[in-house]
Amino acid sequence: MHMADVRPISLFDGLTDEQLDALVSGGAEVRVEPGVELWHEGENADHWWVLIDGAVDIVRHGREEVVVGRMDAPGRWAGGLQAWDDNAVYLATARGAVAGRMLRVPAAHLAQWVGAWFPLGVHLIRGVLGTMRTVEATARQRDSLVALGTLAAGLAHEINNPAAATTRAVDALEDACDTLLSSLGRLAQGDITASQFVAIDALRRELEPGHQSVDPLEVADREEELSSWLTLHGVGRDWIIAPHLASAGADPAWCDRVANTLDATELEAGLEWVASTVSVASLLSEVKESTRRVSDIVAAVRGYTQLDRASIQVIDVTEGLESTLVMLGHRLRQGITVVREYGTDVPQVEAYPGELNQVWTNLIGNAVDAMDGGGTLRITTRTEEGAVVVEICDSGGGMPPEVAARAFDAFYTTKEVGKGTGLGLDIARRIVVDRHNGSIVIDSRPGETILRVRLPIQRPSSEK
């Protein structure tokens, strides 16, 4: 490699020809070949790499391999941090994407030259490097813990309601079953005939859920009428029998038919048996609904976290939005009206669903905070020029232009001290722009703020 190959690169502006020649002579040219690794995550960052031409993908290895960035402009550089930190390692793997060349310079030589040419710069780099690592690590750790705590509290709140309902229903179900068996035993001890039992069972079947009234006032009135009828006919425990019969749609006329079917001595046991069967059916329905709700929450959490799924998927963005709304449900109940305007013709997109859910969490959470406990949250999806557009709109006070202009800057926040880290929108921008080749913009005015996310329907072929 010759000095003429690197002189046009703006990274080296300010170096004399002698300095640049020393840098090139002390380094080596490395060919970039598609699919071939140049350095590996976790290895000592003992070389400084500068892209001359071509392109290099930056890859992280975790549960799955993820491309986190690309070096595709001459002068982009990486590595070499052992020039200032003896323990520095490569934070990601570099793999050739487009054939080209890189200049590789030993970190020890880099430290020597930079120390001689820019001694003050060395101190500044070391200070900035250490400070930024500490600040970013602390802020991101705190943000992650706060987000985890918020989601955990919300999830516990969401599951607690149906779980508590299930517990209450099971306790009541035990009593209802005891009453059912007891009343059935009393009927069996009497002189009831098979035809009478068949007749009373037919009357019971008329009290199906489809006949139940949904008007609480009507049920209360009917319960009072049934209680009076039961007292008039010498039936005890009317406070137990009447509510169940009333909720199932029974009325005094139905009770008259039961009285005409059974003897007076068997009337109480027969009505109590019918009431207990209705109660058991109602409680089983409540248990079924509560456990279904828990199952739905677990499914939403699974969809939100994308457990056991590949990173890149063809997804419906609506599913991710709905999963996020479930996770944040505890924040949306008091004073927040959610309006869904999902387009019916919105296609699926190729994306990282787990990362997009993080975007929706940040945007919806910020919208709720902006409304300060009351307002309208509108979520819109539509198709627009080969992309899916998602809008998160709140009816809060809006952002001044100078705030909106800096909203995506790292560590910039408009929230009070202790309530924000300035990482949410920065992370959202990185995920949408860098990871999905999309865009995210703010459209704000007093009384309305819209975060508009555009996601290409198909990812570029070079990134698949």
TASUL-V721452 format. One record per backbone hydrogen bond with DSSP energy under -0.5 kcal/mol. CO is the residue of the C=O (numbers start at 0). NH is the residue of the N-H. If there is no record, write none. Layout:
((CO/NH) (CO/NH))
This chain:
((1/4) (1/5) (2/5) (2/6) (3/7) (5/8) (8/11) (9/12) (11/14) (15/19) (16/20) (17/21) (18/22) (19/23) (20/24) (21/25) (22/26) (23/26) (25/105) (27/103) (29/101) (30/32) (31/99) (32/35) (35/95) (38/93) (39/42) (42/89) (43/45) (44/81) (45/106) (46/48) (46/79) (47/104) (48/77) (49/102) (50/74) (52/100) (54/96) (54/97) (55/70) (56/58) (56/94) (57/67) (57/68) (58/92) (59/61) (59/65) (63/61) (65/59) (65/67) (68/57) (69/71) (70/55) (72/75) (75/50) (77/48) (79/82) (80/83) (80/84) (84/87) (87/44) (89/41) (92/58) (93/37) (93/38) (94/56) (95/34) (97/54) (99/31) (100/51) (100/52) (101/29) (101/103) (102/49) (102/104) (103/27) (104/47) (105/109) (106/110) (107/111) (108/112) (109/113) (110/114) (111/115) (112/116) (113/117) (117/121) (118/122) (119/123) (120/124) (121/125) (122/126) (123/127) (124/128) (125/129) (126/130) (127/131) (128/132) (129/133) (130/134) (131/135) (132/136) (133/137) (134/138) (135/139) (136/140) (137/141) (138/142) (139/143) (140/144) (141/145) (142/146) (143/147) (144/148) (145/149) (146/150) (147/151) (148/152) (149/153) (150/154) (151/155) (152/156) (153/157) (154/158) (155/159) (156/160) (157/161) (158/162) (159/163) (160/164) (161/165) (162/166) (163/167) (164/168) (165/169) (166/170) (167/171) (168/172) (169/173) (170/174) (171/175) (172/176) (173/177) (174/178) (175/179) (176/180) (177/181) (178/182) (179/183) (180/184) (181/185) (182/186) (183/187) (184/188) (185/189) (186/189) (186/191) (192/196) (193/197) (194/198) (195/199) (196/200) (197/201) (198/202) (199/203) (200/204) (201/205) (202/205) (203/206) (205/207) (207/210) (208/211) (213/215) (214/218) (215/219) (216/220) (217/221) (218/222) (219/223) (220/224) (221/225) (222/226) (223/227) (224/228) (225/229) (226/230) (227/231) (228/232) (229/234) (230/233) (233/235) (236/239) (236/240) (237/241) (239/243) (240/244) (241/245) (242/246) (243/247) (244/249) (245/248) (250/253) (250/254) (251/255) (252/256) (253/257) (254/258) (255/259) (256/260) (257/260) (257/261) (262/265) (262/266) (263/266) (263/267) (265/269) (266/270) (267/271) (268/272) (269/273) (270/274) (271/275) (272/276) (273/277) (274/278) (275/279) (276/280) (277/281) (278/282) (279/283) (280/284) (281/285) (282/286) (283/287) (284/288) (285/289) (286/290) (287/291) (288/292) (289/293) (290/294) (291/295) (292/296) (293/297) (294/298) (295/299) (296/300) (297/301) (298/302) (299/303) (300/304) (301/305) (301/306) (305/308) (310/312) (310/352) (312/314) (312/350) (314/316) (314/348) (315/318) (315/319) (316/320) (317/321) (318/322) (319/323) (320/324) (321/325) (322/326) (323/327) (325/328) (327/330) (328/331) (332/334) (334/336) (334/374) (335/337) (336/338) (336/376) (337/339) (338/340) (338/378) (340/380) (342/345) (348/314) (348/350) (350/312) (350/352) (351/355) (352/356) (353/357) (354/358) (355/359) (356/360) (357/361) (358/362) (359/363) (360/364) (361/365) (362/366) (363/367) (364/368) (365/369) (366/370) (367/371) (367/372) (368/371) (369/396) (370/373) (374/336) (375/377) (375/394) (376/338) (376/378) (377/379) (377/392) (378/340) (379/390) (380/342) (381/388) (383/386) (385/456) (386/383) (386/388) (387/389) (387/454) (388/381) (389/452) (390/379) (390/392) (391/450) (392/377) (393/448) (395/446) (399/402) (399/403) (400/404) (401/405) (402/405) (402/406) (403/406) (405/408) (408/411) (410/412) (415/418) (421/410) (421/411) (422/426) (423/427) (424/428) (425/429) (426/430) (427/431) (428/432) (428/433) (429/433) (429/434) (430/435) (431/437) (432/436) (435/455) (438/453) (440/451) (441/443) (442/449) (444/447) (447/444) (448/393) (449/442) (449/451) (450/391) (450/452) (451/440) (452/389) (453/438) (454/387) (456/349) (459/462) (460/463))
